[in-house]
Amino acid sequence: MTIATQLRQKKTLERVEPPKLPTVDDVRKVVPAHCFVKDPIKSIRYLIQDYILIAALYLAVPYLERYFGVLGLFAWYWLMGFQLCALFVVGHDCGHGSFSDYTWLNDLCGHLAHAPIFAPYWPWQKSHRQHHQYTAHLDKDKGHPWVTKQDFDNRTLLEKYFAALPISGWFRWIPIYTVIGLPDGSHFWPWSKLFTTTEDRIKCVVSGALCAICAYVALSYFCEFSVYNWIKYYWIPLTFQGLMMVVITYLQHQDEDVEVYEHDEWNFVRGQTQTIDRTYGFGLDTVMHHITDGHVAHHFFFTKIPHYNLLDATEPIKKLLEPYKTTPYGYKSQTNYDFLFRYFTFNVTLDYLIHKSKGVLQYRVGVEKSRQQQ
């Protein structure tokens, strides 16, 4: 290692003082007041709308199969994946409390949205909240487990490269995340590390049982106990929904340039600025209730702004962060019509984090690129 390289690496590990960022209150003041209004009637309308569209897709599938065969069925799986994600987003609002101001209504509609797609509502609500509270925190952001070089080196070959296999995306939501419980505990097993109180465990049992009941109803009533049809028309669509859940959540927080913070360097606003709005196009952002291209606003006010107000809140936040656009803390957005290809590519190239400066980490490829440009 040359002296110049040693000096350069030593310099990068010095603490870099971040600029003075806006407070959460500063951000709140620029967002129009109507964005914080939770309209339960409007929220319920979206829940009903998504159910109607799902029903329409089920009515259409026999014709798609009849006239287009396997290709028609494959296209239907993708359409179902997107639409089931939309249903999840409505339940996602319920879990955050942005569906309405009534806890009982949030919990009722949250289960109606999540149980049919095999997502245990109360356990997911518990695990997901920590991701929002500690976004981009190296140790506490469990929704996006960050891999350091030391973690990567200690992994088995399968653990290192499983995510790089394109097929892995279909299994990383169900069963790896929700059932097996990597990384923060099974969402179905009441004695997993995710749950610490009796109330949590009871909620786990209730939400899990409702998922099981929905799966049984699909098998018995809609599929007439045909396991083949149940897998074909119920379970496989859920795997496509799971893939899109993984793609969306991954791309919202992963890029070459995102920063991740150790405890002493992390704060709430600094963490949220590492969130990325991505426009998918083809009408998909509208179908999935703008959780894709309105995610920065969602992260700043995840319990306050319903999905139907996210775009109205995005533009003022973008303007507020404009002075920071040449720093790592500016508003981040990309148009990604190639979202699926980008997801698969990032799973290969974004392997592990290394220190960019003291207490601040970045993906290896990002740090190496910035060093080459110096």
C-alpha positions in Angstrom: 0.0 0.0 0.0 1.5 3.3 -1.0 1.9 6.3 1.4 -0.5 8.3 -0.8 -3.2 5.6 -0.4 -2.6 5.4 3.3 -3.0 9.1 3.7 -6.2 9.1 1.5 -7.8 6.3 3.5 -6.8 8.0 6.8 -8.4 11.2 5.5 -11.7 9.4 4.6 -12.0 8.0 8.1 -11.9 11.5 9.7 -15.2 12.8 10.9 -16.9 15.0 8.3 -19.2 17.5 9.9 -22.6 17.4 8.2 -24.3 20.7 7.3 -27.1 22.1 9.5 -30.2 20.3 8.3 -33.8 21.3 8.6 -35.6 20.0 11.7 -38.8 17.9 11.4 -40.7 20.9 12.4 -39.1 22.9 9.6 -40.2 20.3 7.1 -43.7 20.2 8.6 -44.1 23.9 8.1 -43.6 23.8 4.4 -46.0 20.9 3.8 -49.6 22.1 3.0 -52.0 21.6 5.9 -54.4 19.5 3.8 -51.7 16.8 3.4 -52.1 15.9 7.1 -55.9 15.4 6.8 -56.9 11.7 7.2 -60.2 11.1 5.4 -61.6 7.7 6.5 -64.2 7.7 3.7 -61.6 8.3 1.1 -59.3 5.7 2.7 -62.1 3.1 2.7 -62.9 4.0 -0.9 -59.3 3.0 -1.9 -59.7 -0.3 0.0 -62.9 -1.1 -1.9 -61.4 0.1 -5.2 -58.5 -2.3 -4.8 -60.8 -5.2 -4.0 -62.9 -4.5 -7.0 -59.8 -4.4 -9.3 -58.5 -7.7 -7.8 -61.9 -9.3 -8.4 -61.9 -8.0 -12.0 -58.5 -9.6 -12.5 -59.8 -12.9 -11.2 -62.7 -12.7 -13.6 -60.3 -12.0 -16.5 -57.8 -14.8 -15.9 -59.9 -17.6 -17.6 -60.0 -15.5 -20.8 -56.3 -14.6 -20.6 -55.5 -18.3 -20.3 -57.9 -19.3 -23.0 -56.6 -16.9 -25.7 -53.0 -16.3 -24.6 -52.1 -19.5 -22.8 -49.1 -19.5 -20.5 -48.1 -16.0 -21.6 -51.5 -14.7 -20.6 -51.2 -16.4 -17.2 -47.7 -14.9 -16.7 -48.9 -11.4 -17.6 -51.8 -12.0 -15.1 -49.4 -12.9 -12.4 -47.6 -9.6 -12.9 -50.8 -7.6 -12.9 -51.9 -9.3 -9.7 -48.5 -8.7 -8.1 -48.9 -4.9 -8.7 -52.5 -4.8 -7.6 -52.0 -6.9 -4.5 -49.2 -4.5 -3.6 -51.7 -1.7 -3.9 -53.9 -3.5 -1.4 -50.9 -3.8 0.9 -50.3 -0.1 0.7 -53.8 0.6 2.0 -53.1 -1.7 4.9 -49.7 0.0 5.3 -51.6 3.3 5.9 -53.6 1.4 8.5 -50.5 0.2 10.3 -49.1 3.7 10.4 -52.3 5.3 11.6 -52.5 7.4 8.5 -55.6 5.6 7.3 -57.8 7.4 9.8 -57.8 8.9 13.3 -59.6 5.8 14.7 -57.4 3.0 15.9 -60.3 0.4 15.7 -61.0 1.4 12.1 -57.3 1.2 11.2 -57.0 -2.2 12.8 -60.1 -3.6 11.1 -59.3 -2.3 7.7 -55.6 -3.2 8.1 -56.6 -6.8 8.7 -59.0 -6.7 5.8 -56.2 -5.5 3.5 -53.3 -7.7 4.9 -54.8 -11.0 5.9 -55.9 -12.1 2.4 -52.3 -11.5 1.1 -50.8 -13.5 4.0 -49.3 -10.5 5.7 -49.9 -10.6 9.5 -51.0 -7.1 10.3 -50.1 -6.4 13.9 -46.6 -8.1 13.8 -45.8 -6.3 10.5 -46.9 -3.0 12.1 -44.5 -3.6 15.0 -41.5 -4.5 12.9 -42.1 -1.8 10.2 -42.3 1.0 12.7 -38.7 0.4 13.8 -37.5 0.8 10.2 -39.2 4.3 10.1 -37.9 5.3 13.5 -34.3 4.4 12.6 -34.0 4.7 8.9 -30.4 4.3 7.7 -29.2 3.4 11.2 -26.6 0.7 10.9 -27.8 -1.5 13.7 -31.5 -0.5 14.4 -32.9 -0.3 10.8 -34.1 -3.9 10.7 -36.3 -3.4 7.7 -33.1 -3.0 5.6 -30.4 -5.0 7.3 -27.1 -3.4 6.4 -24.2 -5.6 5.6 -20.7 -4.4 6.5 -17.5 -5.9 5.1 -17.0 -7.9 8.4 -20.5 -9.3 8.2 -20.0 -10.2 4.5 -16.7 -11.9 5.1 -18.3 -14.0 7.9 -21.1 -15.2 5.8 -21.4 -18.6 4.1 -21.2 -18.7 0.3 -25.0 -19.1 0.1 -25.6 -16.1 2.4 -23.3 -14.0 0.4 -24.8 -14.5 -3.0 -28.4 -15.7 -2.5 -29.7 -12.2 -3.0 -27.8 -12.0 -6.3 -29.9 -14.9 -7.7 -32.9 -13.3 -9.5 -35.2 -16.1 -8.3 -34.5 -15.1 -4.7 -36.8 -12.0 -5.0 -39.8 -14.3 -5.1 -39.0 -15.8 -1.7 -37.5 -12.9 0.3 -40.9 -11.6 1.5 -42.7 -15.0 2.0 -41.3 -17.1 3.6 -37.8 -15.6 4.4 -38.9 -12.3 6.0 -42.4 -12.9 7.4 -42.3 -16.7 8.2 -38.7 -17.5 8.9 -38.1 -14.1 10.3 -34.8 -12.9 8.9 -33.6 -10.5 10.2 -35.9 -9.4 13.0 -38.0 -12.4 13.9 -40.9 -14.5 12.5 -44.1 -12.5 12.1 -46.1 -15.7 12.6 -44.4 -17.4 15.6 -45.6 -15.7 18.9 -42.3 -16.5 20.7 -40.0 -15.1 18.0 -37.6 -12.4 19.1 -39.9 -9.8 17.5 -42.3 -10.1 20.4 -41.6 -9.3 24.0 -45.0 -8.9 25.7 -48.0 -11.1 26.1 -50.1 -8.5 24.2 -47.7 -8.7 21.3 -47.9 -12.5 21.3 -51.7 -12.5 21.4 -51.8 -10.0 18.5 -49.4 -12.3 16.6 -51.7 -15.3 17.0 -54.8 -13.3 16.0 -53.2 -11.8 12.9 -51.6 -15.1 11.9 -54.9 -17.0 12.4 -56.7 -14.5 10.1 -54.1 -15.1 7.4 -54.6 -18.9 7.8 -58.4 -18.5 7.6 -58.1 -16.5 4.4 -55.8 -19.1 2.9 -58.2 -21.9 3.9 -61.2 -20.0 2.4 -59.3 -19.6 -0.8 -58.6 -23.4 -0.8 -62.0 -24.6 0.2 -64.5 -22.1 -1.3 -62.7 -20.6 -4.3 -60.5 -23.6 -5.3 -62.9 -26.4 -4.1 -60.0 -28.1 -2.3 -57.8 -28.3 -5.4 -54.3 -27.8 -4.1 -53.1 -27.3 -7.7 -55.6 -24.5 -8.3 -54.8 -23.0 -4.9 -51.1 -22.8 -5.7 -51.8 -21.6 -9.3 -54.4 -18.9 -8.5 -53.6 -17.9 -4.9 -50.1 -18.7 -3.8 -48.2 -17.8 -7.0 -49.8 -14.4 -7.2 -48.7 -13.8 -3.6 -45.1 -14.6 -4.6 -45.3 -11.9 -7.3 -46.7 -9.5 -4.8 -43.9 -10.5 -2.5 -41.4 -9.8 -5.2 -42.8 -6.3 -5.8 -42.8 -5.6 -2.1 -39.1 -6.5 -2.0 -38.3 -4.5 -5.1 -40.1 -1.4 -3.9 -38.7 -1.4 -0.4 -35.2 -2.2 -1.6 -35.0 0.5 -4.2 -36.4 3.1 -1.8 -33.2 2.8 0.3 -30.5 1.3 -1.9 -28.2 3.0 -4.3 -24.4 3.5 -4.7 -24.5 6.8 -3.0 -26.7 6.2 0.0 -25.2 6.7 3.4 -25.7 4.6 6.5 -24.9 5.9 10.0 -23.4 4.4 13.1 -25.2 5.4 16.3 -23.2 8.5 17.1 -23.7 10.0 13.6 -27.3 9.1 13.1 -30.3 11.4 13.6 -33.8 11.2 12.3 -33.6 13.8 9.6 -30.2 12.7 8.4 -31.5 9.1 8.1 -34.7 10.1 6.2 -32.7 12.1 3.6 -31.2 8.8 2.4 -34.7 7.7 1.2 -35.2 7.7 -2.6 -38.3 8.5 -4.6 -38.4 6.3 -7.8 -40.9 6.8 -10.6 -41.7 3.4 -12.3 -43.9 4.8 -15.0 -46.4 2.8 -17.1 -49.1 3.9 -14.6 -47.7 1.7 -11.9 -47.0 4.6 -9.5 -50.7 5.4 -9.5 -51.8 1.8 -9.3 -49.6 1.3 -6.2 -50.8 4.6 -4.6 -47.6 6.5 -5.1 -45.7 4.6 -2.4 -42.9 4.5 -5.0 -42.6 8.2 -6.0 -43.9 9.7 -2.8 -41.7 7.8 -0.3 -39.5 10.6 0.9 -42.6 12.5 2.2 -43.9 9.3 3.6 -40.7 8.8 5.6 -40.7 12.2 7.1 -44.4 11.9 8.2 -45.1 8.2 8.2 -47.9 8.4 10.8 -49.4 11.7 9.5 -49.8 11.7 5.7 -52.2 9.3 3.9 -50.9 7.8 0.6 -53.3 10.0 -1.4 -51.6 13.2 -0.2 -48.0 12.1 -0.6 -47.4 13.8 -4.0 -48.8 17.1 -2.7 -46.3 17.0 0.2 -43.4 15.9 -2.0 -42.8 19.2 -4.0 -42.4 21.5 -1.0 -40.0 19.0 0.7 -38.0 18.9 -2.5 -37.8 22.7 -2.5 -36.8 22.7 1.1 -33.9 20.3 0.5 -32.8 22.1 -2.7 -29.9 23.9 -1.0 -28.4 20.5 -0.1 -28.5 19.0 -3.6 -24.7 18.9 -3.9 -24.4 17.1 -0.5 -25.6 13.6 0.5 -28.7 15.2 2.1 -30.6 16.6 -0.9 -33.9 15.3 -2.2 -33.2 12.1 -4.0 -35.4 10.9 -7.0 -34.9 8.8 -10.1 -37.1 7.7 -13.0 -36.6 4.0 -13.3 -38.6 2.4 -16.1 -36.0 -0.4 -15.7 -36.9 -0.8 -12.0 -36.8 -4.6 -12.2 -33.5 -4.7 -14.0 -32.1 -2.1 -11.5 -33.2 -4.2 -8.6 -31.5 -7.4 -9.9 -28.3 -5.4 -10.8 -28.0 -3.8 -7.4 -28.3 -7.2 -5.7 -25.1 -8.1 -7.5 -23.1 -4.8 -7.3 -24.1 -3.5 -3.9 -22.5 -6.2 -1.8 -21.3 -4.6 1.4 -20.7 -1.3 3.2 -17.4 0.2 4.1 -16.5 3.5 6.0 -16.8 6.6 3.9 -15.8 8.7 6.9 -15.9 8.2 10.7 -19.3 6.9 11.6 -20.6 7.1 8.0 -20.7 4.1 5.7 -21.4 3.7 2.0 -21.5 0.8 -0.4 -18.1 -0.3 -1.4 -18.7 0.6 -5.1 -19.8 4.1 -4.2 -16.7 4.7 -2.0 -14.4 3.4 -4.6 -16.0 5.5 -7.3 -15.7 8.7 -5.3 -12.0 7.9 -4.5 -11.2 7.4 -8.2 -12.8 10.8 -8.9 -10.6 12.6 -6.3 
